[in-house]
């Protein structure tokens, strides 16, 4: 029988399965405020592609933007860890995020490809 903490742990593992999502979760934890999709896109490019937004190709920028909008933000929103305001293009952590944050941080801190802290 699965209890609530097992379900939460499975959710955390699923959310952290993708590096783009780990970057988004890490920067939300670091910033403790609502961020624009552009902020998130730029942070993914900085930490995943190791480039500043000004150095990234238009293709990389478009690809990251599409994946965030079509895959990662909807998945994070569906699990309740973020609220997404489509009109304002703002992503904000929820109480569910705060509840899972210690587990998320443990996994993010263990990621050898992410240098802590993940900042904007």
ABEGO torsion letter per residue (X at the ends): XBBAAAAAAAAAAAAAABAAAAAAAAAAAAAGBBBBAAAAAAAAAAAAAGBBAAABBAAAAAAAAAAAAAAAAAAAAAAGABBBBAAAGBBBBBAAAAAAAAAAAAAAAABAABBOBBBX
